[in-house]
Amino acid sequence: MKRRIAMSMLTGATLLASTLLGASPAPAAQPASAAQPAGAGADTSTDVPTNVPAEFGTDWHDPLTAAPPVTKPSVKSCQVTVAEAQFRDFTPYKGTYTPPEGCGDRWSKVVLRMDGKVKGRQYDRLGHLQVGGVEVFRTSTPEPSPDGIEWSVEKDVTRYSDTFRRSQDVEMLIGNVVDDTYTGVIDVKVTLTFYAGRPAAGTPDRVLTLRDGTLTTPRNSERIVAEVYATGSGGGCEEFWYLSAPEPAPYSCKADGGPYREVQIKVDGQLAGIAAPFPHVWTGGWSNPFLWYVTPGPRAFDVKPIEYDLTPFAGLLNDGRPHRVEVSAVGVPEGQSGWSAPVNVLVRQDAKRAHVTGRLTARKVGDLTNSSTYTPGSEHRVRTEGGHRLTVAGYVDTSHGRVTTTVRRSLANSSAHRWTDGENLDALDATWTDDQSVTVDGRGPARTTRTQRTYTMDGSITIGADDRLRTVLTLGDRAAVVTTEGGRRISWSWLDDTVEGDAAWTLNVPRDQRHAVGTTSERYRLYGSGDVGGSRGSGGCYDRSVTSLQGALTEDRERC
């Protein structure tokens, strides 16, 4: 079958549909320095219904994830409504943000909350929220039941405090199509809650955006970090870039170099940062929305930006002139659209110096390797191995001395894609690793933060002779972060967010004859040297599992 199931069609920043084929992940082995910690605390469970339906009906449990809530301080707070709109087409909501009254202009934390509801029939959609041109939130939506669903998303947006101190234009878009068939109007409200108190150490002083592709930083910038909300979209194959096959493979999504993708950032034409894109699966993905009605894949409701430490380029950027900053997705076929990559730049300034000077001292670019080999047979196969390395270093002369920053990043991708004629079997087993270390050496002992990210996808879609489609899938989002000072570990965290699903439904029949069944579970584990779990965690331990069957919540368990 040649993907005659509704394909995902992201136009610009909007996901029009996402029911293509996919892949599923098996848990990857953890690197030695990221060994899984032992859990702590008692095992507690929330009461869940026992009357599970035999198959999906017209209603199901409201969407939820196992991720921890945002930790909120017990101090005075003020709330502002940023956007309130019903999205039924591609008209963006436009409004004005006004800072809160009664909580000052410095905050210990700022928390964004989006509440949504939708009913009827609708595809999943991709949306964004910009305040003063700064992308503060990117999300996708769940697909509704005929009877209607409600859901909410929270995000710590303290890093954008500089933007929130002034009145700003607001734009929000969740592009949508509403007609006689797709009836779901997406109704959302977004608020910001400001908590009084001193900002945490490291909160950026300035939040900048690009102007006509250029960046002009304050001349006293001493730390510069770019963040890019990179999503494969645009409809068609780039939403499912990890399945691309090179010529001459007889596959419906083609790319000369196969599925290897890499998000690069350049400063004045020089490669300044590399990253592995996260393999998002939206809530209609893998040809099977029944997997995602209750629990989405990792990051589907809260798209996280890629971060690039550009501090080694601060000496160049601090000359008061505009510098060209370009972001691109390597591996996308020439002339093919499909990637959205808005850029914010977060800056910390030296309050005691008007001009911070410096110099880029090293830039070592490794060879980008990418081998994607097609092997024909009763099962067609594409094997891909790719990777890249980059090291950049530079110093700035600050009011507290010379500070040298060295950034090392190493990427790797390994995948095995197999399918049969007609793509009635389509399977993928893929792993991406993104290993970064940032060493800051100035007054006092050198401090190094190493972050090891691993993304996994392992699964298959099969279509039987009875037109019964079955998707079996596992997705993994893992990260280990260790900070050392003078060679001594001073902080650490370990994350494992794993979603597993198995769902089936009958094609080419009316909706009430699909006889859809499915189970999806998520286990979100986060351990660390500090408070990692908000109100649901216990110190440095957060461990929660949720499971749904035919849309009924059957497990909600906490182990910390």
C-alpha positions as CSV (number, residue, x, y, z in Angstrom):
1,M,0.0,0.0,0.0
2,K,1.5,3.3,-1.1
3,R,0.6,5.6,1.8
4,R,-2.9,6.1,0.9
5,I,-3.7,6.7,4.5
6,A,-4.0,10.4,5.3
7,M,-0.5,11.9,5.0
8,S,0.8,14.6,7.3
9,M,0.9,17.9,5.6
10,L,2.6,20.7,7.5
11,T,2.3,23.9,5.7
12,G,4.7,26.5,7.0
13,A,4.3,26.1,10.8
14,T,1.1,24.1,10.6
15,L,0.6,20.4,10.7
16,L,-2.4,19.5,8.5
17,A,-2.4,15.8,9.1
18,S,0.0,13.3,10.5
19,T,-0.9,9.7,9.7
20,L,2.0,8.4,7.8
21,L,4.2,5.5,8.6
22,G,6.8,5.3,11.2
23,A,9.3,3.5,13.3
24,S,9.7,2.4,16.8
25,P,12.5,2.6,19.4
26,A,14.1,0.1,21.7
27,P,15.8,1.4,24.7
28,A,19.5,2.1,23.9
29,A,22.3,1.1,26.1
30,Q,23.3,3.9,28.4
31,P,26.9,5.2,28.2
32,A,29.1,4.3,31.1
33,S,28.9,7.8,32.5
34,A,25.1,7.8,32.3
35,A,24.4,4.5,34.1
36,Q,20.8,4.3,35.2
37,P,20.4,5.3,38.9
38,A,18.3,3.3,41.2
39,G,14.9,4.5,42.0
40,A,13.9,5.7,45.5
41,G,10.8,5.9,47.5
42,A,7.5,4.1,47.7
43,D,5.5,2.9,44.7
44,T,2.2,4.8,44.6
45,S,-0.7,4.4,42.2
46,T,-3.7,6.6,41.3
47,D,-7.1,4.8,41.1
48,V,-7.9,4.1,37.5
49,P,-11.1,2.7,35.8
50,T,-11.4,-1.1,35.4
51,N,-14.2,-1.1,32.9
52,V,-12.0,-1.0,29.8
53,P,-14.0,-0.9,26.5
54,A,-13.5,-3.7,24.0
55,E,-12.5,-1.2,21.3
56,F,-12.3,2.6,20.8
57,G,-15.6,4.3,21.0
58,T,-16.6,8.0,20.5
59,D,-14.9,9.3,23.6
60,W,-11.7,8.6,25.6
61,H,-9.6,9.9,28.4
62,D,-8.3,13.5,28.1
63,P,-4.7,13.6,26.8
64,L,-1.9,13.5,29.4
65,T,1.8,12.8,29.7
66,A,3.9,11.3,32.4
67,A,6.3,14.2,32.4
68,P,6.7,16.2,35.7
69,P,4.9,19.4,36.3
70,V,6.9,22.6,36.4
71,T,8.1,23.4,39.9
72,K,6.5,26.6,41.2
73,P,7.9,28.6,44.2
74,S,5.6,29.4,47.2
75,V,5.7,33.2,46.7
76,K,3.5,35.9,45.5
77,S,2.4,35.5,41.9
78,C,0.6,37.4,39.2
79,Q,-1.1,36.0,36.1
80,V,-1.5,37.6,32.6
81,T,-3.5,36.2,29.7
82,V,-1.4,36.2,26.6
83,A,-3.7,34.7,24.0
84,E,-7.3,33.4,23.8
85,A,-8.5,32.2,20.5
86,Q,-10.4,29.7,18.4
87,F,-8.4,28.4,15.5
88,R,-10.5,27.2,12.5
89,D,-8.3,28.3,9.6
90,F,-4.8,29.8,9.0
91,T,-5.6,33.2,10.4
92,P,-3.1,34.0,13.3
93,Y,-4.3,35.4,16.5
94,K,-2.8,38.8,17.1
95,G,-2.9,40.7,20.3
96,T,-0.8,42.8,22.8
97,Y,1.0,41.6,25.8
98,T,1.2,43.9,28.9
99,P,3.6,43.1,31.8
100,P,1.9,42.1,35.1
101,E,1.2,44.6,37.8
102,G,2.1,44.0,41.4
103,C,5.0,41.6,40.9
104,G,7.8,43.9,39.9
105,D,9.9,43.5,36.8
106,R,12.2,40.8,38.0
107,W,10.9,37.3,38.7
108,S,12.2,34.1,40.2
109,K,10.2,32.1,37.7
110,V,7.8,32.6,34.8
111,V,5.5,29.7,33.8
112,L,3.5,29.5,30.6
113,R,0.3,27.4,30.5
114,M,-1.8,26.5,27.5
115,D,-5.3,25.1,28.0
116,G,-7.0,23.6,25.0
117,K,-10.2,21.9,24.0
118,V,-11.5,20.5,20.7
119,K,-14.3,18.1,19.7
120,G,-15.5,16.3,16.5
121,R,-13.1,15.2,13.8
122,Q,-9.7,16.9,13.3
123,Y,-6.1,16.2,12.4
124,D,-3.2,17.1,14.6
125,R,-1.9,20.6,14.0
126,L,1.4,22.3,14.7
127,G,1.3,25.7,16.5
128,H,3.6,28.4,17.8
129,L,3.4,31.5,20.1
130,Q,5.6,34.5,19.6
131,V,5.9,37.5,22.0
132,G,7.7,40.4,20.6
133,G,8.9,38.2,17.8
134,V,10.5,35.7,20.2
135,E,9.3,32.2,19.8
136,V,8.4,31.2,23.4
137,F,6.3,28.1,22.7
138,R,5.9,25.5,20.0
139,T,3.5,22.7,20.2
140,S,1.3,20.2,18.4
141,T,-2.3,19.3,19.2
142,P,-4.0,16.0,20.1
143,E,-6.6,14.5,17.8
144,P,-10.1,14.8,19.4
145,S,-12.9,12.4,20.1
146,P,-16.3,13.1,18.7
147,D,-17.4,13.9,22.3
148,G,-14.5,16.3,22.9
149,I,-11.3,16.4,24.8
150,E,-9.4,19.0,27.0
151,W,-5.7,19.1,27.6
152,S,-3.0,21.5,29.0
153,V,0.7,22.1,28.7
154,E,3.0,23.9,31.0
155,K,6.5,25.3,30.2
156,D,9.1,27.1,32.2
157,V,9.8,30.3,30.2
158,T,11.9,32.2,32.8
159,R,14.7,32.5,30.2
160,Y,12.5,34.9,28.2
161,S,12.0,37.3,31.2
162,D,13.7,40.2,29.2
163,T,11.0,39.9,26.6
164,F,8.2,40.0,29.2
165,R,9.4,43.2,30.9
166,R,7.9,45.4,28.1
167,S,4.6,45.6,26.2
168,Q,4.9,43.4,23.1
169,D,2.9,42.3,20.1
170,V,1.7,38.7,20.3
171,E,1.1,36.3,17.5
172,M,-0.2,32.7,17.9
173,L,-1.1,30.3,15.1
174,I,-2.4,26.8,15.1
175,G,-3.3,26.5,11.5
176,N,-6.4,24.5,11.0
177,V,-9.0,23.4,8.4
178,V,-12.7,23.2,9.4
179,D,-15.3,22.0,7.0
180,D,-18.1,19.5,6.7
181,T,-15.7,16.6,7.3
182,Y,-13.1,18.1,9.7
183,T,-15.2,19.7,12.3
184,G,-12.9,20.3,15.2
185,V,-12.3,24.0,16.1
186,I,-9.3,24.3,18.4
187,D,-10.0,26.5,21.4
188,V,-7.0,27.6,23.4
189,K,-6.1,30.0,26.2
190,V,-2.5,30.8,27.1
191,T,-1.4,32.5,30.4
192,L,1.8,33.5,32.0
193,T,2.3,33.3,35.7
194,F,5.0,35.4,37.3
195,Y,6.5,34.5,40.6
196,A,8.1,37.3,42.6
197,G,11.8,37.1,43.7
198,R,15.3,37.4,42.4
199,P,16.1,35.8,39.0
200,A,18.1,32.6,39.2
201,A,21.7,32.8,38.4
202,G,22.3,32.4,34.6
203,T,19.0,34.0,33.6
204,P,19.7,35.8,30.3
205,D,19.9,39.6,30.4
206,R,18.8,40.0,26.8
207,V,16.7,37.9,24.4
208,L,17.3,38.7,20.7
209,T,15.9,37.7,17.4
210,L,17.4,37.8,13.9
211,R,16.7,40.8,11.7
212,D,16.8,39.9,8.0
213,G,19.0,37.0,8.9
214,T,21.5,39.1,10.9
215,L,22.3,39.4,14.6
216,T,23.7,42.4,16.4
217,T,24.7,41.6,20.0
218,P,25.3,44.1,22.9
219,R,29.0,45.0,22.8
220,N,29.4,43.7,26.4
221,S,28.1,40.2,25.8
222,E,30.0,37.6,27.6
223,R,27.8,34.5,27.0
224,I,25.8,34.0,23.8
225,V,23.5,31.0,23.3
226,A,21.3,30.4,20.2
227,E,18.2,28.3,20.4
228,V,16.5,26.9,17.3
229,Y,13.0,25.3,17.4
230,A,13.7,22.9,14.5
231,T,10.8,20.8,13.2
232,G,10.5,18.8,10.1
233,S,7.2,19.9,8.6
234,G,5.7,21.2,5.4
235,G,3.8,18.2,4.5
236,G,5.1,15.1,2.8
237,C,8.4,13.5,3.3
238,E,10.4,15.9,5.5
239,E,7.9,15.3,8.3
240,F,9.1,11.7,8.2
241,W,12.7,12.5,7.2
242,Y,14.0,9.4,9.1
243,L,12.4,7.1,6.5
244,S,13.9,8.7,3.4
245,A,15.5,6.3,1.0
246,P,18.1,7.0,-1.7
247,E,17.9,6.1,-5.4
248,P,17.3,3.5,-6.7
249,A,15.2,2.2,-3.8
250,P,11.5,1.8,-4.7
251,Y,10.2,3.8,-1.8
252,S,7.7,6.7,-1.7
253,C,10.0,9.2,0.2
254,K,13.3,9.9,-1.6
255,A,16.4,11.8,-0.6
256,D,19.8,11.3,-2.4
257,G,21.7,11.0,0.8
258,G,19.0,9.0,2.6
259,P,17.7,9.8,6.1
260,Y,20.7,11.5,7.7
261,R,19.7,15.0,8.9
262,E,21.7,17.6,10.8
263,V,20.7,21.1,11.9
264,Q,23.6,23.5,11.5
265,I,24.1,27.1,12.5
266,K,26.7,29.4,10.8
267,V,28.0,32.8,11.8
268,D,29.2,34.8,8.8
269,G,29.5,31.6,6.8
270,Q,31.6,29.8,9.4
271,L,30.1,26.6,10.8
272,A,29.5,27.4,14.5
273,G,27.3,24.6,15.7
274,I,25.9,21.2,14.8
275,A,23.0,19.1,16.3
276,A,20.9,16.0,15.7
277,P,17.3,17.0,15.2
278,F,14.8,15.3,17.5
279,P,12.7,12.7,15.5
280,H,9.2,14.0,16.5
281,V,6.2,11.8,16.0
282,W,3.0,13.9,16.0
283,T,-0.3,12.6,17.3
284,G,-1.5,11.1,14.0
285,G,1.9,9.6,13.1
286,W,2.9,6.1,12.1
287,S,-0.5,5.7,10.3
288,N,-2.1,5.2,13.6
289,P,-3.8,8.0,15.7
290,F,-5.1,5.3,18.0
291,L,-1.6,5.2,19.5
292,W,-1.7,8.8,20.6
293,Y,-5.3,9.7,21.6
294,V,-4.4,9.7,25.3
295,T,-0.6,9.8,25.5
296,P,1.5,11.6,22.8
297,G,5.1,10.8,21.8
298,P,7.9,12.5,23.6
299,R,8.0,16.3,23.1
300,A,4.9,16.4,20.9
301,F,3.1,18.9,23.2
302,D,6.2,20.8,24.2
303,V,8.7,21.1,21.3
304,K,12.1,21.8,22.8
305,P,14.7,24.0,21.0
306,I,18.2,22.9,20.0
307,E,20.8,25.0,21.9
308,Y,24.1,26.1,20.5
309,D,26.7,27.8,22.7
310,L,28.1,30.6,20.5
311,T,30.3,32.2,23.2
312,P,33.5,31.3,21.3
313,F,32.3,33.8,18.7
314,A,31.6,36.6,21.2
315,G,34.7,38.5,20.3
316,L,33.6,38.6,16.7
317,L,30.0,39.3,17.4
318,N,30.7,42.1,19.9
319,D,32.0,44.6,17.4
320,G,28.6,46.4,17.2
321,R,28.0,45.4,13.6
322,P,25.3,43.0,12.3
323,H,26.5,39.5,11.5
324,R,24.8,36.9,9.3
325,V,23.4,33.9,11.2
326,E,22.1,31.0,9.1
327,V,20.4,27.8,10.1
328,S,19.9,24.9,7.7
329,A,18.9,21.2,7.8
330,V,21.6,19.2,6.1
331,G,20.3,16.3,4.0
332,V,17.1,17.9,2.8
333,P,16.8,17.4,-1.0
334,E,17.5,20.5,-3.0
335,G,14.5,22.6,-3.6
336,Q,12.3,20.7,-1.1
337,S,10.7,22.6,1.7
338,G,9.7,21.2,5.0
339,W,11.8,22.5,7.9
340,S,10.9,25.3,10.2
341,A,13.7,26.7,12.3
342,P,13.0,30.0,14.2
343,V,16.0,31.4,16.1
344,N,16.2,33.1,19.5
345,V,19.5,34.4,20.9
346,L,20.0,34.5,24.7
347,V,22.7,36.8,26.0
348,R,24.4,37.4,29.4
349,Q,26.2,40.8,29.7
350,D,29.1,42.1,31.7
351,A,27.5,44.8,33.8
352,K,30.9,46.3,34.6
353,R,32.3,46.7,31.1
354,A,30.9,48.6,28.1
355,H,32.8,46.5,25.5
356,V,33.9,42.9,26.0
357,T,36.6,42.0,23.5
358,G,37.8,38.5,22.5
359,R,38.8,36.2,19.8
360,L,37.9,32.9,18.2
361,T,41.0,30.7,18.8
362,A,40.1,27.3,17.4
363,R,37.6,25.8,14.9
364,K,38.0,22.2,13.9
365,V,35.4,20.8,11.6
366,G,35.5,17.0,11.1
367,D,34.4,15.3,7.9
368,L,30.6,14.7,7.7
369,T,30.2,11.0,7.1
370,N,27.0,9.7,5.6
371,S,26.6,6.2,4.1
372,S,23.1,5.1,3.0
373,T,23.1,1.8,1.2
374,Y,20.1,0.2,-0.5
375,T,19.9,-3.6,-0.8
376,P,17.0,-5.1,-2.9
377,G,15.1,-8.2,-2.0
378,S,11.7,-9.5,-0.9
379,E,12.3,-7.1,1.9
380,H,14.0,-3.9,0.6
381,R,16.5,-2.5,3.0
382,V,18.4,0.7,3.5
383,R,21.2,0.8,6.0
384,T,22.4,4.3,7.1
385,E,25.5,5.3,9.2
386,G,26.3,9.0,9.6
387,G,28.0,11.4,11.9
388,H,29.9,14.7,12.3
389,R,32.3,16.4,14.8
390,L,32.9,20.0,15.6
391,T,35.2,21.8,18.1
392,V,35.2,25.6,18.6
393,A,37.0,27.6,21.2
394,G,37.4,31.3,22.0
395,Y,38.0,33.8,24.8
396,V,36.5,37.0,26.1
397,D,38.3,39.6,28.3
398,T,35.7,40.5,30.9
399,S,35.7,42.7,34.0
400,H,36.5,39.5,36.0
401,G,39.3,38.3,33.8
402,R,39.8,36.3,30.6
403,V,37.3,33.5,30.2
404,T,37.9,30.8,27.6
405,T,35.0,28.6,26.3
406,T,35.5,25.4,24.4
407,V,32.6,23.6,22.8
408,R,32.9,20.1,21.5
409,R,30.0,18.3,19.8
410,S,29.8,14.8,18.2
411,L,26.8,13.4,16.3
412,A,26.0,9.9,15.1
413,N,23.1,8.2,13.4
414,S,22.5,4.5,12.7
415,S,19.3,3.2,11.2
416,A,18.0,0.1,9.4
417,H,14.9,0.6,7.3
418,R,13.1,-2.3,5.7
419,W,9.9,-2.6,3.7
420,T,8.1,-4.9,1.2
421,D,6.6,-4.0,-2.2
422,G,3.6,-1.8,-1.7
423,E,5.0,-0.8,1.7
424,N,2.5,-3.2,3.4
425,L,5.4,-3.8,5.8
426,D,7.4,-0.8,6.7
427,A,9.8,-0.9,9.7
428,L,12.6,1.2,11.1
429,D,15.1,0.7,13.9
430,A,17.1,3.9,14.4
431,T,19.3,5.6,17.0
432,W,20.7,9.2,17.1
433,T,23.3,10.4,19.6
434,D,24.3,14.0,20.2
435,D,27.2,14.3,22.7
436,Q,28.3,17.8,23.7
437,S,30.8,19.2,26.2
438,V,31.2,22.9,27.2
439,T,34.3,23.9,29.2
440,V,34.5,27.3,30.7
441,D,38.0,28.2,32.0
442,G,38.5,31.5,33.8
443,R,39.1,32.7,37.3
444,G,38.9,29.6,39.5
445,P,38.9,25.9,38.4
446,A,37.6,25.0,34.9
447,R,34.0,23.9,34.7
448,T,32.8,21.3,32.2
449,T,29.2,20.3,31.4
450,R,28.8,17.2,29.3
451,T,25.4,16.4,27.8
452,Q,24.8,13.0,26.2
453,R,21.6,12.8,24.3
454,T,20.2,9.6,22.8
455,Y,17.0,9.4,20.7
456,T,15.6,6.0,19.6
457,M,12.8,4.8,17.2
458,D,12.0,1.1,16.7
459,G,8.8,-0.2,15.2
460,S,6.8,-1.4,12.3
461,I,3.6,-1.0,10.4
462,T,2.0,-4.1,8.8
463,I,-1.2,-4.3,6.7
464,G,-2.8,-7.8,6.5
465,A,-4.9,-9.3,3.7
466,D,-8.0,-8.2,5.6
467,D,-6.9,-4.6,5.5
468,R,-6.1,-4.7,9.1
469,L,-3.3,-2.1,9.9
470,R,-1.2,-2.7,13.0
471,T,1.5,-0.4,14.4
472,V,4.0,-1.5,17.0
473,L,6.3,1.3,18.2
474,T,8.7,2.4,20.9
475,L,10.1,5.9,21.1
476,G,12.9,7.0,23.4
477,D,14.2,10.4,24.6
478,R,17.2,10.1,26.9
479,A,19.8,12.5,28.3
480,A,22.6,12.4,30.8
481,V,24.1,15.6,32.1
482,V,27.2,15.8,34.3
483,T,28.9,19.0,35.5
484,T,32.4,18.9,36.9
485,E,34.6,21.6,38.4
486,G,38.3,21.1,38.7
487,G,37.6,17.4,37.8
488,R,35.1,16.9,40.7
489,R,31.5,16.2,39.9
490,I,29.2,19.0,41.3
491,S,25.9,18.2,39.7
492,W,24.2,15.5,37.5
493,S,20.9,14.5,36.0
494,W,19.6,11.5,34.1
495,L,16.4,11.3,31.9
496,D,14.7,8.4,30.2
497,D,11.3,9.2,28.6
498,T,10.0,6.0,26.8
499,V,6.7,5.6,25.0
500,E,5.5,2.2,23.8
501,G,2.4,1.4,21.8
502,D,0.6,-1.3,19.9
503,A,-2.6,-0.4,18.0
504,A,-4.6,-1.8,15.1
505,W,-7.6,-0.7,13.0
506,T,-9.3,-1.7,9.7
507,L,-8.7,0.4,6.6
508,N,-11.2,1.4,3.9
509,V,-14.4,1.0,6.0
510,P,-16.7,3.6,7.7
511,R,-15.3,5.0,11.0
512,D,-17.8,2.9,13.1
513,Q,-16.5,-0.3,11.5
514,R,-12.8,0.2,12.1
515,H,-12.8,-1.9,15.3
516,A,-9.8,0.0,16.6
517,V,-7.9,-1.3,19.6
518,G,-4.6,-0.2,21.1
519,T,-2.5,0.2,24.2
520,T,0.1,3.0,24.8
521,S,2.3,3.4,27.9
522,E,4.8,6.0,28.9
523,R,7.4,5.8,31.6
524,Y,9.2,9.1,32.5
525,R,12.2,8.8,34.8
526,L,14.3,11.8,35.9
527,Y,16.9,11.6,38.6
528,G,19.5,14.1,39.6
529,S,21.4,15.9,42.3
530,G,18.7,18.5,42.9
531,D,14.9,18.8,43.0
532,V,13.9,17.3,39.6
533,G,10.3,16.3,39.9
534,G,8.3,19.3,41.0
535,S,5.4,18.6,43.3
536,R,5.2,15.0,42.1
537,G,8.9,14.2,42.7
538,S,10.9,13.4,45.8
539,G,14.1,15.5,45.8
540,G,16.3,14.1,43.1
541,C,13.9,11.3,42.0
542,Y,10.9,11.4,39.6
543,D,9.4,8.2,38.2
544,R,5.9,8.1,36.7
545,S,4.1,5.6,34.4
546,V,0.8,6.0,32.6
547,T,-0.9,3.4,30.5
548,S,-4.1,3.5,28.4
549,L,-6.1,0.7,26.7
550,Q,-8.7,1.6,24.1
551,G,-8.6,5.1,25.3
552,A,-9.2,4.3,29.0
553,L,-6.5,5.1,31.5
554,T,-5.5,1.9,33.2
555,E,-2.4,2.9,35.1
556,D,-1.1,6.0,36.7
557,R,1.8,5.1,39.0
558,E,4.5,7.0,40.8
559,R,7.6,5.3,42.2
560,C,9.4,8.1,44.0
